[in-house]
Amino acid sequence: MRVFDFDHAIVRRPGRSVVNGLRKGPDAPTYEGVLQEHDAYVAALRAAGLSVDVLPPLEAFADSVFVEDPALVFGEGAILLRPGVASRLGEAEKMRPVLERHFDRVLELEGEQYADGGDVLVTSDEVFIGLSKRTNRTGAEALAQKLKALGRKARVAETPRDILHFKTASSILDEHTVMATRTMADSGVFSGLKVLVVPDGEEGAANFLRLNDTVLVGARYPRTIEMLQKAGFNAKPMPVTEINKIDAGLSCMSLRWKARG
Ligand code: CIR
């Protein structure tokens, strides 16, 4: 089984509060714009062959549409994480019921162990856990132990400064290849893997999403789309202008896994 083969996903519809999502930039997104992008995203997951559970909005949590951050899922089980920013910590508990419905094993972080799923990159051989402003060493090491319990080897790595999450700047393209921003590629963090670099000026494209034989890529990044199409990938342009305003991309809006069996 390939690490980007999935048959299930969980997403959460954005609430109106999404306009207050955490962001570095000056512009807030519109609710209608995020909703449209989210609808297109859910349709793309389904078109790629996934069965999608759509959770209701959580107005109390402005960033709760980004379900990738409070949990991590594999065919073997799920892990409830502890997002490393106070406004998002409560999102994990809200994910518990749906995880318990789908998974026999639900492990969890505790106490001072903080980790965001956006800092976790799963490759064929191992799971990268990026240290960041959201993921502390205590959290990364605890998460590595939980992954071991699920039969996965972890590698704790540095996320370049000024990058929100490890996967803001890198994504898995195929079994041996990651595609990353130049800064991330040059950091040497991906030793042992083939690394492609997104074109300069299209750094936001590095958060793409490989789903089975489809690669979802932000439509704002035409040179990256062309590069992938020329390399033979089925790159599908997705609207991301609004979610990019709140520092998010295409991996953030779902949890994905392939059921064992
Ligand atoms: C945040 O700052 O937490 C949200 N505004 C964006 C989260 C993006 N999530 C991700 O990259 N996994």
Residues whose N, C-alpha, C, O or C-beta is under 5 A from the ligand:
A	BS01	CIR	G21 L22 R23 D63 F66 E68 D69 G117 G118 H165 I246 D247 A248 C252
